[in-house]
Amino acid sequence: ILHVADSIQDTGPCWSTWQFPMERTCGMLQPLAKSRLHPYKNLTNNVYLLELFNNL
């Protein structure tokens, strides 16, 4: 925790440098890619279905 203040002084505000949002997004998408043969197509279809269910 003590390094956070120095990090903010060196690199700027936390929201512009921390990778937590991207890591969280990858963590949510990883279980959706279940196909080893066509992972991108499978991921796209699963995200599309999730958005359809969110809009019901």
Summary of the structure (lengths in Angstrom):
residues: 56
radius of gyration: 17.2
end to end distance: 42.6
largest distance: 46.3
contacts: 103
relative contact order: 0.09
helix: 75%
strand: 0%
